C-alpha cells in the first residue's frame, strides 16, 4: 500500500493524473472541487471521495470510514 499526493496546478492536470494513478486507487479530494463546473461533475461521477478541509474532525471521519471500507473490500 502507498499514498500518492498530487498537487496539481490547473484542472487539466487531472487528465495526466488519471494516466499515472494505479487501477486500485481510491481518490480523495477537497470538497471545493465539487463546485468547479464540469470538473466537479466529472470528479463526482468518477467516484472521488470528497473531504471538507475546514472541518478537520469531519475530514478525519471520512478518511477513517474510507480506510475501513478499503480494508473490508480488500481494495
C-alpha positions in Angstrom: 0.0 0.0 0.0 1.1 3.6 -0.6 -0.2 7.1 -0.8 0.1 9.3 -3.9 -0.2 13.1 -3.3 -0.9 15.2 -6.4 -0.5 18.9 -6.1 -1.9 19.9 -9.4 -1.7 23.5 -10.7 -4.6 23.5 -13.2 -7.7 21.5 -13.8 -6.1 20.0 -17.0 -3.6 18.3 -14.7 -6.3 15.9 -13.8 -6.1 14.3 -17.2 -2.5 13.5 -16.7 -3.0 12.2 -13.2 -5.6 9.7 -14.5 -2.9 8.1 -16.6 -0.4 7.5 -13.7 -2.7 6.6 -10.8 -2.9 2.9 -10.2 -6.1 1.0 -11.1 -6.9 0.0 -7.5 -6.7 3.6 -6.2 -9.3 5.4 -4.1 -9.0 9.1 -4.8 -9.8 11.7 -2.1 -10.1 15.4 -2.9 -11.1 18.6 -1.3 -14.8 19.4 -1.4 -14.2 22.7 -3.1 -13.6 20.7 -6.4 -17.3 19.9 -6.5 -18.0 23.5 -7.4 -15.8 23.7 -10.5 -18.5 23.1 -13.1 -17.8 20.2 -15.4 -14.6 19.3 -13.5 -16.7 18.9 -10.3 -19.3 16.7 -12.0 -16.6 14.6 -13.6 -14.9 14.1 -10.2 -18.2 13.2 -8.5 -19.2 10.8 -11.3 -15.8 9.1 -11.2 -16.2 8.2 -7.5 -13.8 10.6 -5.9 -14.3 10.9 -2.1 -14.6 14.5 -1.0 -13.4 15.9 2.3 -14.2 19.2 3.8 -10.8 20.6 4.9 -12.2 23.3 7.1 -13.9 20.8 9.3 -10.9 18.7 10.5 -13.0 16.2 12.6 -15.4 15.6 9.7 -12.5 15.1 7.2 -10.8 12.6 9.5 -14.0 10.7 9.9 -14.5 10.4 6.1 -10.9 9.2 5.7 -11.4 6.7 8.5 -14.6 5.3 7.0 -12.9 5.1 3.6 -9.9 3.2 5.1 -12.2 0.8 6.9 -14.2 0.1 3.7 -11.0 -0.4 1.7 -9.8 -2.9 4.2 -13.1 -4.7 4.3 -13.4 -4.9 0.5 -9.6 -5.6 0.0 -9.0 -2.5 -2.2 
